[in-house]
Amino acid sequence: MDAQTNTENTFKVVVEREMDAPAQVVFDAITLHTSGWLWPTDFQALQNSTAPEEGVITAWDPPHHYANRMDGPDGFFNLLDHTLEDRDGDMSLLRYIHHGVNLDPDRNQEDAVQQHTDFYLHTLNEYVRHFPGLDAAFVDIQGPAASSSPDAFDRVRDALGLTNSSKTDATVHVTVPGVDPFAATVDYATDNFIGLRTDTALYRFFGRNAFGAVVGMTIHVFDPADDAVAVSSVWQKWLDGLYA
C-alpha cells in the first residue's frame, strides 16, 4: 500500500512492501551495506553524530526500526524511517517513510520522490535476494546536458536493446565498447527507470530528464576483480556517446 501527501512545501511518501529476506538481512542492508543498492553512506559517523545539520539517528531498535533525520536552515528537514516485521517463509514487511521539504515547488518533486522510492526499494529487494551481506564498489555516472531533453531516456532504452513494452525477467544482450558483451536480466522497467542484473552487478538507469535533470546511471559492482575506475570510464564514454 502506497500513500503520498503534500502539505504546503513539504512532502511525505509512505510505502509498504514485502521483502524477500528476513528483517535482519534487510536491516543490515539499510544500515551497513548501502553501497550494494543505494550509495555508500558513513553509518558509523551517523551513529556518533549529535549535530542535526549532519544527521542524527532518531530510532534504533535492530532489526525492527531505524530512522534518521537531518535539519537545516529555514525549516529544512529530511526524515527517513524504516520499520520491519518478519513474515513467514524468510520474508519481511518493510514500511518506509520519507518526509521532507520540497526544495523546488515549481516542479512535481512529490512524483519524482515517489518514483525514485519505488525504484530504490525494488533495488534493495534485488540486493537482499541476490547479494545479501555483500558490499559493492559504487559507480555513479551522469549524462551530459543534452541528456535532459524530453526524449533522452529513449536513447538509453534503445541502446540496451529494450522497448517500451519490454517485460521484467527478460534477458537482454548488452554491447558496450570496452566491455565484453554480456547477458543481463531486466529486473525493472518503467518509463523513467531501468534495472539490469547480472551475477556480479546491478545496473540502474535513471531517466531524470523527466524531472528536469540529466539522465544518469549507477552500477553496484560486487566482483572485487573488477576495476571500478575502469568500469566508470567505459560507461561514462558510452552514456556521453548516446548524446554526441
C-alpha positions in Angstrom: 0.0 0.0 0.0 1.4 3.4 -1.0 0.3 6.8 0.2 1.5 10.3 -0.6 0.6 13.6 1.0 1.8 17.2 0.4 1.2 20.0 2.9 2.4 23.4 1.8 6.1 23.0 0.9 6.6 19.5 2.4 6.1 16.0 1.0 5.5 12.7 2.7 5.9 9.4 0.9 4.9 6.2 2.6 5.5 2.7 1.1 4.8 -0.7 2.4 6.3 -3.7 0.6 7.2 -7.3 1.2 10.9 -8.1 1.1 12.3 -11.4 0.0 14.6 -11.8 3.1 14.3 -11.8 6.9 14.1 -8.5 8.8 17.7 -8.8 10.0 19.1 -9.1 6.5 17.1 -6.1 5.3 18.0 -4.1 8.4 21.7 -4.8 7.8 21.4 -3.7 4.1 19.7 -0.5 5.1 22.3 0.4 7.8 25.6 -1.3 6.9 25.6 -2.2 3.2 24.0 0.7 1.3 26.7 0.6 -1.3 25.0 -2.5 -2.6 21.7 -0.9 -3.5 21.7 2.8 -2.9 25.0 4.6 -2.5 27.8 4.4 0.2 26.9 6.1 3.5 29.1 6.6 6.6 26.9 4.8 9.1 29.5 5.0 11.8 29.6 8.8 11.5 25.8 8.9 11.7 25.9 6.7 14.8 28.3 9.2 16.5 26.6 12.3 15.3 24.8 14.7 17.6 24.5 17.6 15.1 21.1 17.8 13.5 22.6 19.5 10.4 24.8 16.4 9.8 22.0 14.0 10.5 21.2 12.0 13.7 19.6 8.6 14.4 16.2 9.1 15.8 15.1 5.5 16.1 17.2 2.4 16.8 15.7 -1.0 17.5 17.5 -3.7 15.5 16.2 -5.3 13.4 12.8 -3.7 13.6 13.1 0.1 13.5 15.7 2.5 12.2 15.2 6.2 11.4 17.4 9.2 10.8 16.7 12.9 10.4 18.7 15.9 9.1 17.7 19.5 9.8 18.9 22.7 8.2 18.2 26.5 7.9 14.7 27.9 7.1 12.8 24.9 8.3 14.6 22.3 6.1 14.4 18.7 7.3 14.7 15.3 5.8 13.4 12.2 7.7 13.9 8.6 6.6 12.0 6.0 8.7 12.2 2.2 8.3 10.0 -0.3 10.2 10.5 -4.1 9.6 8.4 -7.1 10.6 9.3 -10.7 10.0 6.9 -12.7 7.9 6.6 -16.5 7.2 9.0 -18.1 4.7 12.0 -15.9 5.4 10.2 -12.8 4.3 9.6 -9.4 5.9 7.4 -6.4 5.6 9.1 -3.0 5.2 7.2 0.2 6.0 9.2 3.1 4.7 8.5 6.8 5.2 10.3 9.7 3.5 9.2 13.1 4.9 10.9 16.3 3.9 10.8 19.7 2.3 10.1 20.3 -1.3 13.1 22.2 -2.5 11.6 23.2 -5.8 7.9 24.0 -5.6 7.8 24.8 -9.3 8.4 21.1 -10.1 6.5 18.0 -9.2 9.0 16.8 -6.7 6.5 14.6 -4.9 6.1 12.5 -8.0 9.9 12.3 -8.5 10.4 11.2 -4.9 7.7 8.5 -5.2 9.1 7.1 -8.5 12.7 7.1 -7.1 11.5 5.5 -3.9 9.8 2.7 -5.8 13.0 2.0 -7.8 15.3 2.2 -4.8 13.2 -0.1 -2.7 13.0 -2.5 -5.6 16.8 -2.4 -5.8 17.0 -3.1 -2.1 15.0 -6.2 -2.6 17.1 -7.3 -5.5 20.2 -6.8 -3.3 18.8 -8.9 -0.4 17.7 -11.6 -2.8 20.9 -12.0 -4.8 23.8 -10.3 -2.9 22.9 -10.3 0.8 25.6 -9.1 3.1 28.0 -8.0 0.3 29.5 -4.6 -0.1 29.9 -3.2 -3.6 32.1 -0.8 -5.5 29.7 2.0 -6.3 29.9 3.7 -9.7 27.8 6.9 -10.3 27.6 8.4 -13.8 25.8 11.4 -15.0 25.0 12.2 -18.7 25.8 15.5 -20.5 23.5 18.5 -20.6 22.0 17.2 -23.8 20.5 14.2 -21.9 18.0 16.5 -20.2 15.8 16.6 -23.4 12.3 15.1 -23.1 13.2 12.0 -25.3 16.7 11.5 -23.8 15.9 8.3 -21.9 14.6 6.7 -25.1 18.3 6.6 -26.3 19.3 4.6 -23.3 16.4 2.1 -23.8 17.3 1.7 -27.4 21.0 1.2 -26.8 20.2 -1.5 -24.2 18.0 -3.3 -26.7 14.8 -2.6 -24.8 11.4 -1.3 -26.0 8.6 0.5 -24.1 6.9 -2.9 -23.9 9.9 -4.8 -22.5 9.0 -7.0 -19.6 10.8 -7.8 -16.4 12.7 -11.1 -16.2 13.5 -10.8 -19.9 17.1 -11.3 -21.0 19.0 -8.6 -22.9 22.4 -8.8 -24.5 24.4 -5.7 -23.8 27.2 -4.4 -26.0 29.3 -1.5 -24.8 32.7 -0.6 -26.3 35.5 -1.6 -23.9 33.4 -4.2 -22.1 32.9 -7.9 -23.1 29.3 -8.4 -24.3 27.2 -9.7 -21.5 23.7 -11.0 -20.9 21.6 -9.4 -18.2 18.1 -9.9 -16.6 15.7 -7.0 -16.8 14.6 -6.7 -13.2 12.8 -3.3 -13.5 11.4 -1.4 -16.5 9.2 1.7 -16.4 9.0 4.9 -18.5 11.7 6.5 -16.4 13.8 3.8 -14.8 15.5 0.6 -15.9 17.2 -2.1 -13.8 19.5 -4.8 -15.1 21.0 -7.6 -13.0 23.9 -9.9 -13.7 25.7 -12.4 -11.4 28.2 -9.8 -10.4 26.5 -6.4 -10.6 23.3 -4.3 -10.5 22.9 -1.7 -13.3 20.5 1.1 -12.6 19.4 3.7 -15.2 17.6 6.9 -14.2 15.5 8.9 -16.7 15.8 12.1 -14.6 15.2 14.1 -17.7 11.5 13.6 -16.8 12.1 15.6 -13.7 14.2 18.5 -15.2 17.7 16.9 -14.7 20.0 14.8 -16.8 19.9 11.0 -17.4 22.1 9.1 -15.0 23.2 5.6 -14.1 24.7 3.7 -11.3 26.5 0.4 -11.1 26.8 -1.7 -8.0 29.9 -3.9 -8.7 30.2 -7.0 -6.5 33.1 -8.7 -8.1 36.3 -7.5 -6.4 38.3 -8.4 -9.5 36.5 -5.6 -11.5 38.3 -2.2 -11.6 35.6 0.3 -10.6 37.5 3.2 -12.1 37.8 1.4 -15.4 34.2 0.5 -15.3 33.2 4.1 -14.6 35.3 5.3 -17.5 33.9 2.9 -20.0 30.3 3.5 -19.1 30.8 7.3 -19.0 32.0 7.2 -22.6 29.0 5.1 -23.5 26.5 7.4 -21.9 28.1 10.5 -23.3 28.2 9.0 -26.7 24.5 8.5 -26.8 24.1 12.3 -26.9 27.0 13.3 -29.0 
